[in-house]
Amino acid sequence: YRLNVTPIRTRDGENIGFITLLQDITKLKEVDQIKSDFVSTVSHEFRTPLTSIGMGVGLLLDETPGTINNDQRELLEVIQEDSDRLKNLVSDLLDLSRIESGKIQMDIESYSIKDIAENASKPFHMIAKDKRIDIQLDMREELSKVKADFNKISLVLTNLIGNALKYTATDGTGKIVISARETANKMLICVSDNGKGIPEDYQQRIFEKFIQVKDDNGETPGGTGLGLAISKEIVNAHGGEIWVKSQLGEGSTFYFTLSLGR
Ligand code: ADP
């Protein structure tokens, strides 16, 4: 059951009663389960044929010099790009449905957050250099350890850093900082950029599946719209929270928390 209590207040703010709504959500839960089973089965079944399409096109492109003309090559390249995109989507959907259903094994141990952040940011240094974006890891050696599944928190940081790179200017002014701060009982990890920013009314919704901010031409960016949904599920499964503060045109800072380890 879901219980919803709303106070009724007079204009002066005095409480004069409550509206109580008790809702049977058994059916809702069942539908949710069917939906996630369906997504997981379909994604799984998509994987094998997609792999062979990708391999086949790759072979045609690599191993037949001179036997295909330019138009055919262009077509094959489009097929390759699209099948890559579909493969990413399928793999994101599978990750998400596994985490959502609680089927994924969490391998929690104490780690240095700096080690995880270095592992996650390493693959981006080349891309950042190409895009003339300055990327900095600002974490003290003496920080306490965090309780984390190394690979999954790496994936969260990979998503956040990848986004920061995607939505930050490439004119040499772009800057990304990955940092961590310790509070009484938590580690606060931040990925901040000085990129395009996120409109206020999207700042909560981008953590939902498939929500992408449309650009000025009404187009959604490449990508699956699942990265932040996956990141939120992972952080929540660790008992942490994730949120964003952002100003349009100024940049965005994504925050998430983890428990301290030993
Ligand atoms: P994807 O990046 O695949 O579209 P995500 O779930 O990672 O999906 O992100 C959802 C949306 O949030 C993005 O499409 C983009 O509109 C917005 N977004 C995420 N990170 C940033 C950022 N650092 N700066 C500006 N917009 C962002």
Boltz pocket constraint, residues with backbone or C-beta under 6 A from the ligand:
constraints:
  - pocket:
      binder: B
      contacts: [[A, 159], [A, 160], [A, 163], [A, 164], [A, 167], [A, 193], [A, 195], [A, 196], [A, 197], [A, 198], [A, 206], [A, 208], [A, 211], [A, 212], [A, 213], [A, 214], [A, 221], [A, 222], [A, 223], [A, 224], [A, 225], [A, 226], [A, 227], [A, 228], [A, 229], [A, 252]]
      max_distance: 6.0
